[in-house]
Structure formats: structure tokens, C-alpha cells
Amino acid sequence: QVQLVESGGGLVQPGGSLRLSCAASIDIAGIYSVGWYRQAPGKWREIVATIINGHLIHYADSVNGRFTVSRDTAKNTIDLQMNNLKPEETAVYYCNLDYGYPTDHQVWGQGTQVTVSS
């Protein structure tokens, strides 16, 4: 069974930075999409950043220019560097693997809490 383990969440002041890391138990090189989502209280889970086919990177408009997603296929990790964080970005952040067509199978991590507050 594929496992994703996130780390790096915590409490940060507005304007601060955090780096999230996700360790996968499998080789991620051939996975269609890897990335990060988040879910704030009372809201739907939303995409933050994804890497498709190893090189196409998509960011949510709200984080573009402040967040950077990367993957390391040697270590099988997916990282998310978050800068200039805002209070409204307080949420549980989830790592995601998407196997794409034809299975559309997805794997989720357990989530890591990010709290942006003074």
C-alpha cells in the first residue's frame, strides 16, 4: 500500500515562511501528477500546486509567485516552499499522488496543519 507522510507544518506569523515535505513509499518518477492541496475549516479541499508529467507545474492563482513546488525522484519526496504566508491560508495541507488515465487512482497523505497567526 502506497504511503505518503507529510512534515513541516506548524505555526507561523503572517508574512513568514514554511517548507512542507512529503515522503512517498514508492518511486514517484512515473506518477502522472504529484502535488499539494489544502482544506481550511468549513471549506472544500482545493489545489495548491501540482507537477504534471514531471515538468508541467500548476499553481493556484492565490499562491503563484509565493509558493514553489518541487519533487526529488531520487528521494521520492515532494516539497512545498511557502513564503509570505497569509492568515487565510491556515489549513490542513495534503500531499497527493494522481496516477492519471485510465485508473485516476489517487493517494493522499494524512495532512499537516499550517496555522498563520500573530
C-alpha positions in Angstrom: 0.0 0.0 0.0 1.4 3.4 -1.0 2.0 5.7 1.9 2.6 9.5 1.9 4.0 11.1 5.0 3.9 14.9 5.3 6.0 17.0 7.6 6.9 20.6 8.2 3.6 22.2 9.2 3.3 24.4 12.2 2.5 27.9 13.5 3.9 30.9 11.6 3.3 34.6 11.7 1.8 36.4 8.7 4.5 37.1 6.2 6.5 34.2 7.4 7.7 31.1 5.6 7.3 27.3 5.9 8.6 24.4 4.0 6.4 21.2 3.7 7.8 17.9 2.7 6.1 14.7 1.6 7.9 11.4 1.6 6.4 8.7 -0.7 6.9 4.9 -0.1 7.1 4.3 -3.9 9.0 5.6 -6.9 7.2 8.8 -7.9 9.1 9.3 -11.2 6.4 7.7 -13.3 3.4 9.1 -11.5 1.2 11.4 -13.7 0.8 14.2 -11.1 2.2 14.9 -7.7 1.4 17.9 -5.6 -0.3 19.6 -2.7 -3.8 20.5 -1.7 -5.3 22.3 1.3 -8.5 22.4 3.2 -9.5 25.2 5.5 -12.2 24.8 8.1 -15.7 24.8 6.5 -14.3 24.9 3.0 -13.7 22.4 0.2 -10.3 20.9 -0.4 -8.5 23.0 -3.1 -5.5 22.6 -5.2 -2.3 24.5 -4.2 0.3 23.3 -6.6 1.0 20.3 -8.8 3.7 18.9 -11.1 2.3 17.0 -14.1 4.4 14.6 -16.1 7.5 15.7 -14.2 7.7 19.1 -15.6 4.4 21.0 -16.1 3.8 23.0 -12.9 0.5 24.4 -12.0 -0.2 26.9 -9.1 -3.4 28.2 -7.7 -3.7 31.9 -8.6 -3.7 32.8 -5.0 -0.2 31.3 -4.3 1.5 32.0 -7.6 4.7 33.9 -7.0 4.9 33.0 -3.3 4.9 29.2 -3.3 7.3 26.8 -5.0 6.6 23.1 -5.5 9.4 20.7 -6.3 10.0 17.0 -6.4 13.1 14.8 -5.9 12.8 11.5 -7.7 15.9 10.2 -6.1 14.4 10.6 -2.6 10.8 10.3 -3.7 9.8 13.5 -2.0 7.5 16.4 -2.9 8.2 19.7 -1.3 6.3 22.9 -1.0 8.1 26.1 -0.1 5.6 28.7 1.1 6.6 32.4 1.5 4.8 35.4 2.6 2.0 33.4 4.2 -1.4 34.9 4.9 -3.8 34.2 7.8 -6.4 32.9 5.3 -4.0 30.2 4.3 -4.5 28.5 7.6 -5.5 25.0 6.6 -4.6 21.3 6.6 -2.2 20.7 3.7 -2.3 17.3 2.0 0.2 15.7 -0.3 -1.3 13.9 -3.3 -0.3 11.4 -6.0 -2.6 11.1 -9.1 -2.0 8.1 -11.3 -4.0 9.7 -14.1 -5.6 7.9 -17.0 -7.0 5.2 -17.1 -7.3 4.5 -13.4 -7.5 8.0 -12.0 -6.4 6.5 -8.8 -5.3 9.0 -6.1 -3.3 8.6 -2.9 -3.5 11.2 -0.1 -1.3 11.8 2.9 -2.7 12.3 6.4 -2.3 16.0 6.2 -0.2 18.5 8.1 -1.6 21.6 9.9 -0.4 25.0 8.9 -1.6 27.9 11.1 -0.8 31.5 10.1 -1.4 33.8 13.0 0.2 36.5 15.0 
